[in-house]
C-alpha cells in the first residue's frame, strides 16, 4: 500500500464542512425523489383525466390549485 502525502498547500475540509456537504446532497436527493414520485402520480391517465375535468369545469384555474385544494380537502375532512 502506498502512503499518500497531502499537498502542502491543500486545505482540508472541517467536520462542519463535510456535514454541510452531506446535508446539501441529502436535501437534493430527497427533492429529486419527490419530483420523480410526483411525476409518476401526475402522469397516470386517471389522474390526468381528473385534473382535466376539474380545469374544464372551472373549479380551479391551474393544476397546482386543483392539487392544493384536493389535498386540503382530504386533510380537513379526515
Beta strands, then each sheet from edge to edge (+ up, - down):
end
